[in-house]
Amino acid sequence: MKAIITGITGQDGSYLAEFLLKKNYDVYGLYRRSSVDTFERINHIKDKVNLITADLTDQNSLNETIKDIGPDEIYNLAAQSFVPVSWTQPALTANVTAVGALRILEAVRHINPKIKVYQASSSEMFGKVQEIPQTEKTPFYPRSPYGVSKVFAFWIMKNYRESYNMFTTNGILFNHESPRRGLQFVTRKITNTAAKIKLGLQKELLLGNLDAKRDWGYAPDYVEAMWLMMQHKIPEDFVVATNEVHSVREFCEHAFSHLGLNYEDYVKLDKKFLRPAEVDQLIGDYGKAEKVLGWKPRVTFKELVKIMVDADLEKLKKEQ
């Protein structure tokens, strides 16, 4: 089997590449050329995957890549995925995250419509939630340019599935974290800063809305769900979540207490980290994924926080 992963250098891309290699796939990773090396997350498997420069904003590069490789599966994980940046760069976010998915579909439709396509959808599509918990049938109400872009990508996948009989599947993934999460994301910012404070390298942690609630899972668990969706006989859409909700405050509490610290002594509010439109609570129901795919999360919230804190502490000690 041959698989293309867009966004292979990201958190999910790196874990999915590892997962597919264990399944004996030939893995092709698409990455955007930049002046800075972005291979940190895949350095340990770099010699086992085929890296190709291409860009979701460039139709020709996608056409040529898909034509040359002839993949069985494409996992579209690439995006401008940082919600705050989507407010400062909304047009770029739409071009990459929304229209980028369409460009992949157009390439597949013209080259080989039998190629299966996975789209990384997001719980941010639910935004101002219309029901709790959120399922595959919950109406979308996105609250950021990123969320709006993901809604477009979701519906264009569904439209091509129904219009051209293509195998397109949307994985509506709720927040999923790991030691490979980018430092700009709140969970990694918490664990990394807590470890720095423990080692005397930093004095405080500045955050926005501590009462925002999210459904947090472990990224390696979630990439398995992606693969299971692509093996299902019929292309469908699935919520991937934990059915649990925890606040940013709780995340801080667990991270700091794991290091023997009280978060209240170090965490300060900084209004610059507040969103123009806040998403207050996201919690997903993975019942369909469990029933149809046999998938369920393995790592608990407390275990996730501990994994991330320990990894950051170890990394900082090595750097010292």
N, C-alpha and C positions, 0 to 999 in steps of 0.2 A: 504494500500500500504506500502511496505517496501522499503527503499532506503539506500544504502551504500554511504557514502561520504568519499573519500580518501582526506586527507588534511583538515579535519574538524577544526583543530586548527588554520588555516590560516584565512586571511581576508574573502575570498570568501566562504570558508567552513562554517564559523560562520554565515554569512548572509544567506547562502542557508539552513543551518539547521533550522534557525528561520522561514524561508519561508515555508519549508516543514512541520514543526510542525503545522503551521497555516492551512495547507492543510490536517491535521490529518494523516500524515504519521508516521509510526514507523521509526525513524531515527537511523541508526547505523554509528558511526563515527570511521574511522580507523586512528590511529595515531602511530607514531614511538616512541618507548620507548626511553627516554633519562633521564639523571640524573637531569635535570632541569625541573620544572613544566612549561608546555607550554599551559596551559588551560585559560590564561587570557581572551581571546576573547570569550570563551564559558562558563565561570564560571556561568553566569546568567541562562543558560539552561542545565547545566551539569546533573541535576537530571531528565531531560526530554529526554535525548538521551542515547543511549547505546554505550559506548566507548570500542573499541577493539584494542589491540595492533597487528599490522601487518606491513609489510614493502614491498614496491614495488620492492625491490631488492631480496625478498625471495619468490619464487614461491609457496612453500609449505604453508606458512602462508596465502597467498591469496586463494589458493585452499580450505583450511580448513575453512576459514572465509566465503567464498561464499557458500560453501556446507552447513555449519551450519545455516546460516541466510536465505538462499533461497530468495534473494531480487527480486523485480520487476524491480528496476532501480539501476544503479551504476553511480555515478558522479565522474569521475577521475580528481580531482583538485590538487592532490599532485604532487610536482615537486621540483627540485632544481631550484627555479624560479628567483634568483637574477643574472642578466646578468653579472655584473663584476666578480662574483665568478665562473661563467662558464668558464672564461678564465684561472683562477688559478686551477680549478678542472674540466677539461673538461671530463675526463673519468667517474667521479662520476655523472656529469650532464647527460651524455648519458645513464648511467646505470639506473638512477632514472627516468628521464624525457622522454626518448625515449623507452628503453627496458621495463621500468615499465609498460607502456601502453600495450605493447605486452603481458606481463605476465598476465595482467587482461583479455585480450581477450582470451588467451589460457585457462585460468581457466573457463571463461564463455562458451567457445566452448565445453569443455569437460563435464562441469557440467550441464548447461542448456542454450543452445544457444538462448533461447527466452528472456533472460534477456536483457533489454535495457542498452546501455552504452553511456554515454556522455563523450567526451574528451575535456578538456580545451585547445583549441588551442590558438595561440597568434599572435598579429600583428607583433611581432618580426620576424615571418616567412617571411614577405615581405622585411624586411631589406633595401637593396639598391633598393628602389621601382622602379618598371618597368612602373607604370602608377599612375596618381593621379586623383581622389581618388582610393583607393584599394577596390576591390569587391571580390566576391567568385571566379571570373574567372582570377584575377590578378596572374601572375606567381610569385612563391616564389624566393627570393634571400636573404637567411639569412646571417647575418653578425656577428654571435657569435655562440659558441658551444651550447648555450641555444636555439637560433633560429633554428639551424640545428637539434637539438634533437626534437623540437616541430614539425618540418617538417616530420621527421620520424614517430612520433606518429600520425600525421594527415593522412599520406598515409597508415599506417598499419590499421587504423580504416576503411578507405575507402576500402582497399583490403579485409578485413574480411567481410565487408558489402556485397561486390559484389561476393566474393568467397563462403561464407558460408550462405548467406542470413540472416545475423545478423543485428539487429537494432543498428547501431552505428552512432552517430551524432557528428560533430565537431563544436564547437562554437568558431569562430575566434574572440576573444575578444580583442578590443583595450584597451589601458591603462584605468584602472578604479581604483578609489581611494576612501578613506574614512578615518575617524578617526582611523580605525583599521589597516590601512596600516602600514607595518613595518618601523621602524625608519631609516633603511638603504636605503629606496627608496626616490628618490629625492623630490617628492611632500611632503611627511611627514617630511622629513628633513627640508624642507623650512618652513612649518607651525609651526613645533615644535621649531625650532631655532628662528623664528620671535617672537613667544610668549615668549621665554626665554629672548630675547633682550629687549622686551617690559617690562619685569619684572626685568630687570637688572641682569639676571643670566648668560648672555653671551654677548660678544662684537661684534662678527662677524660671518658670514656664509661663509664657503668655498665650492665652487661648481666647476664643470667642464664646459662643453659646455653650455653656456646660450642661444645659438641660436638654439639648438636642438628643433624640433617642434613635438608635440604629439597631439593625439586625446584623450582627457581626459573625462571620464564619471564617474558616481557615482556607486559604487559597488552594493548597494542594487537593483538598476535598472537592473543591468546586470545579477544577479542571477535569476531574473524572466524570462529573456530570455532563460537561460539554461533550466528551467522547461518547458517552452513553446515548445522548440525544442523536448523535450522528449514526449510531448503529441501529437505532429504532427503525422498524420497517416503514413507518409513516412519518413524514416530517410534521412535527408539532411544536408548540411553544410551551416552555416550562419555567416555573418559578423555582429558583434555587436559593434556599435560605435556611434558617435554623429554627424558625417559629418562636424565637426569643427576642426580647428587646432590652437594650441596656443604654444608659445615658453616657455621654462623654465624661460626666462627673464620676460615674461608676468605673469607667475605664481608668481614669486617673487614680481613683482610690485603690484599685487592685494592683496597678503598676507600681505605685509608690510603696504600698504596704508590703509587696513582695520583696522590696529592698530595705524594709524596716523603717520606712519614712512615712510621714503624714502629709498627704498631698496638700492639705489646707495651708501648710506652712510655705509652700512654694508656688502654687498655681495662682496666677493673677489674670484678671479680665482685661483684654485689650480690644476696644471697640473696632479697630481696623480689621479684625478677623470675623466680624459679623457680616452675614450675607445680606444683600438688598432684599431678598425674599427668602425667608428661612423655611426649611423643610423640618418640621418638628418631630415627626415620628414615622419610622418605616419598620414594618414587621411583616415578613413573608410567610406564607403557608406552602410548604414544600410537599403537601399531600399527594399531588398528582405525580410528581417526580418519583416519590416513594412507591406509589401504586403501579405506575407504568414502567418505570426504569429500574426499580429496585434500589434507588439511591436515597441515602440519608447522610447527614453530617456526622463525622466521627469525633472531631475535636471540640470540646466545650469552650465557652467564653473564657472561663478562668484559665484553662489550659493554653488558649491562644495568647492571652496577655502574658502569661509566664514564659511561653516560647519566645515571644518578641523581646521581652525585657532581658532574658538571659542571653539572647543572641546579640543584642546591642551592648550589653555589659562586657561580653567576651570580646567583641570587635573593638571596643574602646580600649580595653586593657592591652590588646595586641598592639594597637596604634601607639599607646604610651610606651 
